[in-house]
């Protein structure tokens, strides 16, 4: 019995019942794959159900407002996924008349769809004999064949892509791909793999050599960069000021408070003397600045030390730069914001009954 047959037989008996496994609709499969990038199934499931319930077709998604989509995405992180997803939906409507391309090569031409997602859609929706290689597949194959090449190197990616294609069951590509991914997710885990339940442990070279923990091999990434950001909450007559991020960086398209970055943490009594603070608010008399909230927010490549200050004054605070809008406090949750800003809003809810 081949390696693929062992894994498929195991999958048929032990697979999880997930909604995107009950369809060959490329739109639903595409949605699930975009949502599950960098996201656990348990976290992504509610988002998948929300999106498929509100936007039942790619046309409905393409017609959606950007802010509505970003708000629905809130909490998932990596917001460029949502932006690319919306752009791709509009391209499919404009250039493909609402019909997803059926082949791996044509799917790759769509913005936001890389090799993994293209392979998933083409095999799951159209049964194309294209191997899917995700983190789970890297781990399973590296252990079975004891591959020392780093999975995040260009050479490693080529080796694994070729190997995955070689062992693919050409007659059952969708089933094979799902089975291999599920084995990595449920049995061949990053830590504490359940080797006793693995259907291919007798074929696994790392299991035989007792070197499971050595695989997969990765090139170590640089230490996350530390950033210090000062946010300013201005409350005037139950309203505050926010602006939408437009630069091509993290949280593009989301809303945030007035802010500036500093080289280190600055306390309340010193922050009013900073040039960047004065450029925002001027030299106002009787301006009270109080730090009310702090959060250390971890992202993949950076650690954000965020201080939230509350600004109050008996006089009207000077107009902020263009781009800022004044909104009622009770309407803040209507806007798409980062997880960091959402934590601050939860703090406000607890302390001011918004």
C-alpha positions in Angstrom: 0.0 0.0 0.0 1.4 3.4 -1.0 2.1 6.3 1.4 -0.8 8.2 0.0 -3.2 5.3 0.5 -2.3 4.9 4.2 -2.8 8.6 4.8 -6.1 8.8 2.9 -7.5 5.7 4.7 -6.6 7.4 8.0 -8.2 10.7 6.9 -11.5 9.1 6.0 -11.8 7.6 9.5 -10.5 10.6 11.5 -11.0 13.8 9.7 -12.7 16.8 11.3 -16.1 17.9 10.1 -15.3 21.3 8.7 -17.8 23.3 6.5 -15.4 24.0 3.7 -15.0 20.2 3.2 -18.6 19.9 2.2 -18.3 22.0 -1.0 -16.4 22.2 -4.2 -17.5 25.8 -4.7 -14.2 27.6 -5.5 -15.5 30.8 -3.9 -16.1 29.1 -0.5 -12.8 27.2 -0.7 -11.0 30.4 -1.5 -12.6 32.2 1.4 -11.6 29.4 3.8 -8.0 29.3 2.6 -7.5 33.1 2.9 -9.1 33.2 6.4 -7.0 30.2 7.6 -3.7 31.7 6.5 -1.8 32.5 9.7 -5.0 31.5 11.7 -6.0 28.4 13.6 -9.2 26.6 12.5 -10.9 27.3 15.9 -10.3 31.1 15.5 -11.1 31.2 11.7 -14.3 29.1 11.8 -16.6 32.0 13.0 -15.2 34.3 10.4 -15.7 31.8 7.6 -19.4 31.4 8.7 -19.9 35.2 9.0 -18.5 35.9 5.5 -20.3 33.0 3.8 -23.5 34.0 5.5 -23.3 37.7 4.5 -21.5 37.4 1.2 -22.9 34.2 -0.4 -21.3 34.8 -3.8 -18.1 36.4 -5.1 -20.3 39.1 -6.6 -21.8 40.1 -3.3 -18.3 40.3 -1.8 -17.1 42.4 -4.7 -19.9 44.9 -4.2 -19.2 45.2 -0.5 -17.9 48.4 1.1 -14.2 48.3 2.1 -14.9 49.4 5.6 -17.6 46.7 6.0 -15.2 44.0 5.0 -12.4 45.3 7.2 -14.8 45.5 10.2 -15.9 41.9 9.6 -12.2 40.9 9.5 -11.3 42.7 12.7 -9.5 40.4 15.1 -8.0 38.1 12.5 -4.8 40.2 11.9 -2.7 40.4 8.8 -5.3 42.8 7.3 -3.7 42.9 3.9 -5.4 39.5 3.5 -8.8 41.2 3.7 -7.7 44.0 1.3 -6.3 41.5 -1.2 -9.4 39.3 -0.9 -11.7 42.2 -1.7 -9.5 43.3 -4.7 -9.4 39.7 -6.0 -13.2 39.4 -5.8 -13.5 42.6 -7.9 -11.0 41.4 -10.4 -12.9 38.1 -10.8 -16.1 40.0 -11.5 -14.5 42.5 -13.9 -12.1 40.3 -15.8 -13.6 36.8 -15.4 -17.3 37.6 -15.3 -17.6 36.2 -11.8 -16.1 32.8 -12.6 -13.0 31.5 -10.8 -10.2 30.3 -13.1 -10.0 26.5 -13.0 -6.3 25.9 -13.3 -3.4 26.5 -10.9 -1.5 28.6 -13.4 -4.4 31.0 -14.0 -5.3 31.2 -10.4 -1.7 32.3 -9.6 -2.4 35.4 -11.8 -4.9 36.8 -9.3 -3.7 39.2 -6.7 -3.5 37.7 -3.2 -3.4 34.1 -4.5 0.0 32.5 -4.1 1.2 28.9 -4.9 -0.4 27.4 -1.8 -3.9 29.0 -2.3 -3.9 28.3 -6.0 -3.1 24.7 -5.5 -5.8 24.4 -2.8 -8.5 25.9 -5.0 -7.5 24.0 -8.2 -7.3 20.6 -6.4 -10.3 21.0 -3.9 -12.7 22.7 -6.4 -11.6 21.3 -9.7 -9.7 18.1 -8.7 -6.5 19.3 -10.6 -3.5 17.1 -9.8 -1.6 19.9 -8.0 0.1 19.3 -4.7 -0.8 21.6 -1.8 2.2 22.5 0.4 1.4 24.3 3.7 3.1 24.3 7.1 1.5 21.0 8.0 2.8 19.4 4.8 6.3 20.8 5.3 6.4 19.2 8.7 5.0 15.8 7.7 7.3 15.4 4.7 10.4 16.7 6.4 10.0 14.1 9.1 9.0 11.2 6.9 12.0 11.7 4.6 14.4 13.4 7.1 15.0 16.5 4.9 17.5 18.9 6.4 17.0 21.7 4.0 15.3 24.7 5.7 11.6 24.9 4.7 11.9 28.8 4.6 14.8 28.8 2.1 14.3 29.1 -1.7 16.0 25.8 -2.2 14.0 24.1 0.5 10.7 25.3 -1.0 11.6 23.9 -4.4 12.6 20.5 -2.8 9.4 20.2 -0.9 7.2 21.3 -3.8 8.8 18.7 -6.0 8.5 15.9 -3.4 4.8 16.8 -2.6 4.1 16.6 -6.4 5.9 13.2 -6.7 3.9 11.5 -3.9 0.5 13.1 -5.0 -2.2 10.6 -5.8 -3.1 11.9 -9.3 -6.5 10.2 -9.3 -7.5 11.6 -5.9 -5.6 14.9 -5.6 -8.2 16.7 -3.4 -8.5 13.8 -1.0 -4.8 13.3 -0.9 -4.0 17.0 -0.2 -6.7 17.2 2.6 -5.4 14.0 4.2 -1.8 15.1 4.3 -2.7 18.5 5.7 -5.0 16.9 8.3 -2.3 14.5 9.4 0.0 17.4 10.1 -2.7 19.3 12.0 -4.0 16.5 14.1 -1.1 13.9 14.5 2.2 15.2 13.3 2.1 18.3 15.4 4.9 20.8 15.9 5.3 19.8 19.5 4.4 16.5 21.1 3.4 14.6 17.9 1.1 11.6 18.4 3.4 9.1 16.6 1.5 6.1 18.0 -1.6 7.2 16.0 0.3 8.0 12.8 -0.7 5.7 9.8 2.8 6.1 8.2 5.1 5.9 11.3 6.7 2.7 9.9 7.7 4.7 6.7 8.8 7.7 8.8 12.6 8.0 8.8 12.6 10.5 11.7 10.5 8.2 13.8 12.9 5.3 13.2 15.9 7.4 14.1 14.1 9.1 17.0 14.8 12.5 15.6 11.3 13.8 15.2 12.0 17.0 17.2 14.8 17.9 14.7 12.3 18.6 11.9 11.3 20.7 10.1 14.5 22.7 9.8 14.0 26.5 9.7 16.3 29.5 9.2 16.1 31.6 12.4 14.4 34.9 11.8 15.6 38.3 13.2 14.4 39.3 16.6 11.2 41.4 16.4 11.7 45.2 16.3 10.6 47.2 19.4 8.4 50.2 18.6 7.0 52.8 21.1 3.8 54.4 20.0 1.9 57.1 21.9 -1.9 57.3 21.3 -4.1 60.3 22.3 -7.7 60.0 23.3 -9.5 63.3 23.1 -12.9 63.4 24.7 -15.0 66.4 23.9 -18.8 66.4 24.5 -18.9 62.6 24.2 -16.9 62.7 20.9 -13.3 61.9 19.9 -11.0 62.0 16.9 -9.9 59.1 14.7 -8.3 58.8 11.3 -8.0 56.0 8.7 -4.5 54.6 8.0 -3.6 55.0 4.4 0.2 54.2 4.3 1.3 50.8 3.0 2.1 49.3 6.4 0.4 47.3 9.1 -3.2 48.1 9.7 -3.7 49.9 6.4 -7.4 50.8 6.0 -8.1 50.7 9.8 -8.9 53.6 12.0 -6.8 54.8 14.9 -6.4 57.7 17.4 -4.0 60.6 16.8 -0.5 59.3 17.6 3.2 59.5 17.1 6.1 57.2 17.6 9.1 57.8 19.9 12.4 56.1 20.6 11.3 55.0 24.1 8.4 55.2 26.5 7.6 58.8 27.5 5.6 59.7 30.6 2.7 62.1 30.8 4.6 65.1 32.3 7.3 65.0 29.5 5.2 64.1 26.5 3.7 67.6 26.1 7.2 69.0 25.5 7.8 66.7 22.5 8.0 68.4 19.1 5.6 65.8 17.6 3.1 66.4 20.4 3.2 70.2 19.8 2.8 69.8 16.1 -0.4 67.9 16.8 -1.9 69.9 19.6 0.1 73.2 19.9 1.2 74.9 23.1 -2.1 74.9 24.8 -2.5 76.2 28.3 -4.5 74.1 30.9 -4.1 71.0 28.8 -4.2 67.9 31.0 -2.5 64.8 29.8 -3.0 61.5 31.7 -1.8 58.1 30.8 -4.7 55.8 31.2 -3.8 52.5 29.4 -0.7 50.5 28.4 -0.5 47.5 26.2 2.4 45.4 24.9 1.2 44.2 21.6 3.1 41.4 19.8 3.2 41.1 16.0 5.2 38.7 13.9 8.1 41.2 13.2 7.6 43.8 15.8 6.7 44.4 19.4 4.6 47.5 20.0 4.7 49.2 23.4 1.6 51.3 23.3 0.8 54.1 25.7 -2.7 55.6 25.6 -3.1 59.2 26.9 -6.3 61.0 27.7 -6.3 64.7 26.8 -8.7 67.1 28.4 -8.9 70.9 28.3 -11.4 73.6 29.3 -10.7 75.2 25.9 -11.2 73.6 22.5 -8.3 71.6 21.3 -6.8 73.0 18.1 -7.9 71.4 14.8 -6.0 68.2 14.0 -4.3 67.6 10.6 -6.4 66.7 7.6 -7.8 63.2 7.6 -9.1 63.2 11.2 -12.8 62.9 11.8 -14.8 63.6 14.9 -17.1 60.7 15.9 -19.4 60.0 18.8 -17.9 57.6 21.4 -20.9 55.3 21.2 -20.2 54.9 17.5 -16.5 53.9 17.8 -17.2 50.2 17.5 -18.7 50.7 14.1 -15.3 51.4 12.7 -12.7 48.7 11.7 -9.8 49.0 14.1 -6.7 47.0 15.0 -6.7 44.4 17.8 -4.6 46.9 19.8 -7.1 49.7 19.4 -9.9 47.3 20.2 -8.3 46.4 23.5 -8.3 50.1 24.4 -12.0 50.4 23.5 -12.7 47.5 25.8 -10.9 49.3 28.5 -13.0 52.4 27.9 -16.2 50.3 28.0 -15.2 49.0 31.4 -14.3 52.4 32.8 -16.7 54.8 31.2 -19.8 52.8 30.2 -19.7 53.6 26.5 
